[in-house]
Amino acid sequence: MLHLRAVCPPDRTDEAIRILRAHAGTAHLVVHHGVAVAPEGDLVEADIAREAADEIIESLCGLDLDHTGGITLEALDTAVSDAADKAEEQAPGEAADAVVWQELVGRSGEESRLTWTFQAFLTIACLLASVGVITNSAVTIVGAMVVGPEFGPLAAMAVGLVLRRRDLVRQGGAALLGGFPIAMVITLGVVLVGNATGVLEVSKLADNHEVDFVYQVGIASLIVALLAGAAGMLSMTSAKSAALVGVFISVTTVPAAGYAVVAGVAGQWDRCLYSTGQLLVNLIGIVAAAAIVLTLRRRGQRSRVTERPLSRG
């Protein structure tokens, strides 16, 4: 269940109440007249089934509440109520399969910005990857995969493509096009200093066969990227964030960037080129698969809404 709060101008309150009362997925409807201060108005609260959230929010936005008032959602861990149980039973579909599109757009936007924190994580991940490549440590490369924050911008681009939100596509693209070069340049500087001082010996790269999978781009790389993109988007849209860790570990975007830097310093330009290709294949594959999954989920959710039971009077 989700807890919904809507700040309504006084002339829109009755209509908002009608929308909530009419939907079978609503429980515990409460109205506080005149309590909202900024913006002024009434506060309408209700517990709603997750699978009903998207339809309800769309209807409330139809009243222009997203501009004249405000709508917020909060996840409820526990709801001990027959009314809540009935709302979940009567709402179309299953909660685990429901996509709250406004929530997804907001989450994608937050995780796709080129911020100092994003850049720091991406740079640290590339540095870890370069160390793993030089030391022939697959474990270190896996650590770099987990630290890498690149799935956020990739997911935002997929959401933007499906929902035709150019701002999300631009924002995600800017984070990737700005973040990776900066991280790779910093990694290049560290590798050059490490190689000059003997701390990181890039000459050993030719013998490091344990990490050859990073630059060996092929059809298998595309398949893994597609599967990772699909699993990642399923995780985001079903609120099962724990599955994202497995997605991170299966994607070789950051390791490929780190490998390209090390191979360039070592003068092995063929491996540098292959690693760059690996990076591009993974980025494109993840976005494509995520967009396909999102499109299928959107169509499936729309079909369930058209088949939902009659609303309450």
N, C-alpha and C positions, 0 to 999 in steps of 0.2 A: 504494500500500500504506500501511497504518497500523500503528504499533507500539502494542500494547496491553500495559498493566501492570495486574495485578489483585492486590491484597493480600487474602489469604484467611485466615480462621480455620482452624486445622489440620483441623477436622472438615468443612470445606467444600472443601478443596483437591482431593481426588480427584474430586469431582463437577465442579468447575470444569475440571479437566484433561479429564474425559470430554466435556464440552461442546465444548471447543476441538478435541480430537482428532476428534470426530465430524463437525465441519463441514468441508466441502470447501474453504472459503475460508481455512483456517488453514495457516500455514507457520512453521517455526523455533520450535517450542514449547520453552520452557525453564522449569524449576522450581527455585526457590531455597528450600529448606526452612529455616524458622526465622530468616530474615534480616530480616523486618519488625519494627520496634521499636515504632512508634506509628501505628496499632494493631498489636499483636503478631500474628504469623502468618507465613504463607509468601508468597513473591512468585512469581507466575506471569506469564511474558512470552510474547508471540507476535506474529508479523507476520500481519496479516489483510487480506484484500482489502477495499477501501472498500465495495464493494457487499454484503459480508457483515457489515459492522460492526454495523448496526442489529439484526439478528437475534441476533448473538452477545452484544451488550451486554444486550439484553432477557432472554436466557437467564441471563446472569450476575446480572442484577438479580433474577431469580427466585430466586436463592440468597441474596438479601438482602445481597449484597456491597456494594451502595451504602450500606448502613447499618452493617454489621459490619466492613467493610474499606474498599476503595476501588478505583475503576476509572478509569484515565487513558488517553487516546489521544494519539498524536503522529504527525503526517504524516511519511512517509518520502519524500525526494526521489528516491532511487535504491535499488533492490534488485537486486543482481546475483546471481541464484539461480534455478535451474531449479524449485526447490520453490515460490518466490514466483510465478514465471510460471504454474505449474500451478494454484496457488490462485486466481489472478486469472482464469484460463481457466474453471475449474470453478464459480466463484461466479456466482450468477445476475445477469444484467444487465450493464451497463457502469459502470465506475467514475465516469465523468463524469455519469451519470444518477442515481447513488446518493445518497440523502439519509440522513445520520446524524442521527437525530432528536434525540438527547441533545445532540449538538454544536450543532444549530440552536437548541434551547431555551436552551442556555448562552450562545451568541453573541447571541441576541435579547435575553436578559435583561441582558447587559452593556451593550449599545448603546442601551438604552431608559430608563436611569435619568436622573432630573433631577439632574445633577451640575453643579458649577461649570464644568467644561470644556464640557459640553453647552450650558449657558446662554451661555457666552462665545462659542462658535462661532455659535449661533443669533442672538445679538445683533449680532455682527460682520456676519453675513450680511444681517440686516435693515438695518443701517446702510449696507452696500454697495448694497443694493437701492434704498434711498431716495436715495442719491447718484446712482445710475444713472438713476433716474426723473427727478430734477430736472435733471440734465445731459444727458438724452436719449441716454444711452450704453447701447446694448444689450450691449456687451462687459462693462461693469461689472455689469450684471444677470446675465449668464452667470456671472461670477465669484461673485456672491452665491449662485447656484444650486449651484455646486460646493462652496462653504464650508458651506452649510446641512446640519446633521446630522439633519434631521427624519425621514429614511427609517428610521433605527433604531427609534424608537418605533412608526412605522407598521407595520414588519415584525413587531415584537413583538406588536402587536394582532392582526395576521393569524394569526400562529402560535398565539396564545392562543385565538382563535376556533375554529380548526381542531382543536386538541388539547384544547380545553375547559379551558384554563389561565387561570382568572380573574385570577390574580396578574399574568400577563403583560399582559392587557388593561388592568387597572387601572394597572399601572406605565407602559405606553406612553401611555395616556390622560392620566395625571398629568403626564408629561413634556411633552406637547403643550399641555394646558390650562394648565399652569404656565409653560412656557417661552415660548410665543408672546406672551401678554399682557405678560410682563416685558420681552421684547425690544422689543415695540412701544411700550411706555411709555418705555423708554430712548431709542428712536429718535425718539419724539415730542419729548422734551426736546432732543435734539441738533438736530432740524429747526427747532424753535422758536427756539433760540439762533442757529442759522445764518441763519435768515430775518431775525431782528431785527438781526443784524450785517451783513447783506448778503452773507455768504459763500455761502449757499444760497438762491437766489431762487425760491420756490415759485410765484411769479406766472407763470413760464415754462411751467408744467405744461400749459396748454391748447395750447401750440404744439409739444409734444414727441410727435410722431406716431410716431416710431421705436419707442417703448415702449408703444404703445397695446394691444399684444397681452396685456399683463399684466392689464388689467382687463376685457378683452372676453371675458366668460364666455359659453359656449354649448356646443352638442353637441360641437364640436371639442375643447373643453377637457376634457370628460369622456372622450372617446376617447383623448386623449393621456395622461390620468391612468391610465386602465385599462391602456394599453400599457406605461406606465412601471412601474406596480405589478407587472404580469406579468413584465416583464424584470428588475426588481429582485429578485423572489423567485426567479426562475430563476438569477440570478447568485449569490444567497446559498446556495441549495441545491445548486448544482453546483460551489461553491468557485471560481467565476470572478469574483473581486471586481473585476477591471479593468472589467468591463461596467457596474459601478455608477456610474462617472463619467458615462457616457452617460445613465443614468437620471436623475442629478441635474440634468444640463443640460436635460432635457426637461420637468422639473416646475416649475411656477410657484407653489409654495407660499410660499416666502420672498419672492420678488418681489411677490406679491400683498399680503402683509402690509406690506411697505415702501411699496407704492403707496397702500394704504389710509391709512396715516399721513400721507403727503405730501398726498394729496387732501383729507384732513380739515383739515389746516393751511391749505390753499389755499381751503377753503370749497366745494369741488366734491363735495358729498355724494353725488351720483349715482355718480360714479366710485369714491368710497370704498365705497359699498354694493356696486357691481359687483365691486370688488377683494376684498371680504370674501366674496362669493359664489364668486369664483374660488378663493379659499383653501379654502373648505369643499368645493367640488366636487372639487378635487385630493386633499384628505385622504381623503374618502370613497371616491373612485374607486380610489386606490392601495391602500387596505386591502381593498376588495372584490375587486379583481383579484388581489392577492397571495394572499388566502384561497382563491380559486378555483383558482389554479395549485397551491397547496400541497395542496389536496384531491385534485386530479387526480394529482399526483405520489405522494401517499400511497396512493391506490387502485392505481395502476400498480405501485408497489413491492410492495404486498401480493400482487398477482396473480403477480408474478415469483417471490416467495418460495414460493408454493404450487406453482409449476412447476419449482422448482430440482431439480437432479439428486440422486440418492441420496447421502447423506453417507458418509464413510469409516468403516469399522469400526475 
